[in-house]
Amino acid sequence: MRDDDDSDGLTASRRKSSKDPRPPPRPRADGGMRIVVPLQGVVQGRGGLVLGSLIPCALFYFLQLYIKRNRPPAPEAAPGSPPPPPAATPIQRSHSRGLLTPRNALPSLSARGAVVRSGDEDSLYYAGLRRSADDPYHPVSNPDGIINLGLAENHLSLDLVGRWMEDHAAAAMLDGIAGAGEDARDLTIRGLATYQPYDGILALKMALAGFMRQIMHESVSFDPSQMVITSGATPAMEILSFCIADPGNAFLVPSPYYPGDIKWRTGIELIPVPCRSTDNFNISITALEIAYKQAKKRGVRVRGVLISNPSNPTGGIVPRETLHDLLEFVAEKNIHFICDEIFAGSMYGSDKFVSVAEVVDELEDFDKGRVHIIYGLSKDLSLAGFRVGVIYSYNENIVSAAAKIARFSSMSTPTQRLVVSMLSDQKFISEYLRVNRERLQKMYHLFADAMKQVGIECFKSSGGFYCWADMSRYIRSYSEKGERKLWDRLLEEAKVNVTPGSSCHCIEPGWFRCCFTALGEKDIPVLVERLRRVTDSHRSNS
């Protein structure tokens, strides 16, 4: 904005000296040009600062002093009149931040953090695990504690792993060269204490490739360069999900399925595709097609099909023909196929396990880049606490991306060295797989027979750690609510924790997942006695 008072003498003289053809402006009649004389004096240095600023301020100060000294005194209050109001209390200054946030309040969670925190609050699966952890059963130290059949751990063969650790762990840490020279020992320590590849050392990838081939009965080979090692199978699944799907995308998952938590951080939707007991919980391509079309109608992009083989929780085996059909389905839809084969080496039934890797090799003109396998050692070698997970992918881009994300979920190098030494001991591995299979088979039959004693039938399974038990006859109302009440009675009255079928997205009420590998043979009679507390009372009230 430009002011009219630029027509002062200085401006006029400049115009004159520059021979400005415009005539000087005429002065206004109201003397407006002189209103800002003090300021003009400051600019031109002609004493305006004194006239325009200091003198008025001094006059104003003396005026206030005069009024204060000559103010009349306040009249005295008459007897009986109310006292004068108290003087106003000056307002205390405070920090504005204190007005917004209560003192000692914690900063709030992010929206994502809040979702993760509350993600399992309504889950009976996690509620049962928490109760069992607070009051765990032990035959000597806590015989009245909760028997936990909800956690998939194999306690049957821990003694085999323990003996190997006692004999070989120390030597394995130093790579078997503790007696070598100083340079060799220094090299070994550097290999343990310094940074190693985040996606796993090559020695471990090679050892795992050999072990996976062994449990697949030498039917298929695995390339170590297509592996990414993570700290457990759940991180492996999450990392793979990050690589092939965006938040809001979905996977089709035949149900019932393990109540995992890969959606917490990935934002991926898991769409259950119902499998029914009348079909022995086999996967239906027709049901997959219906679920795919329904998701498309809702505007949800399906990025893959996710299955577990052997099935978790039923323990059933996916037939070779079904694997062929699934691969044709994902190829037609141009989506991914993820197969969780973490129980591949924990077989005890008559059905033969077939890896999707074997089926892929049989197909011609099939894009293998859409096929991915999840594996780990928490089940087949009873090493849940070692946190060994594997992503095996035929897609180079996914392997490259997963290897980078594995930085946030990498195994410790000492653990990797220890596992390499264990997997390299062929005598131990062969003996372990044989004995473990025998123990799994024996305990499964003991457990299934015990359930029959109390009127509970188990689905015929061939692999895994579970008995998929039908307790529908003991629920008072054939609904999820009735199933929940039975779960609560089992936990409170029988003090037995099981996983209800609703937590596994089973559409038929009354099915429960029971992990039989957490028990010993001596615990079976205790379990039967406790289950009778619920089943007998149900019969008496019927």
PETANOR-V138317 format. One record per pair of residues at least 24 apart in sequence whose C-alpha atoms are under 6 Angstrom apart, sorted by the first residue. I is the first residue (numbers start at 0). J is the second residue. If there is no record, write none. Layout:
I_J, I_J
This chain:
4_32, 115_263, 124_498, 127_496, 145_494, 145_495, 146_495, 147_496, 148_496, 148_497, 148_513, 148_514, 149_496, 149_497, 149_498, 149_514, 151_514, 153_381, 153_516, 153_517, 154_516, 154_517, 171_417, 171_420, 191_412, 191_413, 197_405, 197_406, 197_409, 198_227, 198_228, 198_402, 198_405, 199_228, 203_419, 214_344, 219_357, 225_391, 225_392, 226_390, 226_391, 227_389, 227_390, 227_402, 228_388, 228_389, 229_388, 229_408, 229_409, 230_386, 230_387, 230_388, 230_408, 230_409, 230_410, 231_386, 231_387, 231_388, 232_375, 232_388, 235_388, 235_390, 237_261, 248_300, 248_301, 249_301, 249_302, 250_301, 250_302, 250_303, 250_304, 251_304, 252_305, 254_504, 254_505, 255_503, 255_504, 255_505, 256_311, 256_503, 257_311, 257_503, 258_503, 302_334, 303_334, 303_335, 303_336, 304_336, 305_337, 306_338, 307_338, 307_339, 308_340, 309_462, 313_467, 314_460, 314_461, 314_462, 314_463, 315_460, 315_461, 335_369, 336_369, 336_370, 337_371, 337_372, 338_372, 339_372, 339_373, 340_373, 340_374, 341_374, 341_375, 342_463, 344_379, 345_379, 345_462, 345_463, 346_461, 346_462, 347_436, 347_440, 347_461, 347_462, 348_461, 367_393, 368_393, 368_394, 464_514, 464_516, 465_513, 465_514, 465_515, 466_513, 467_511, 467_512, 468_510, 468_511, 469_509, 469_510, 470_509, 470_510, 471_509, 478_508, 479_508, 482_508, 482_509, 493_529, 493_530
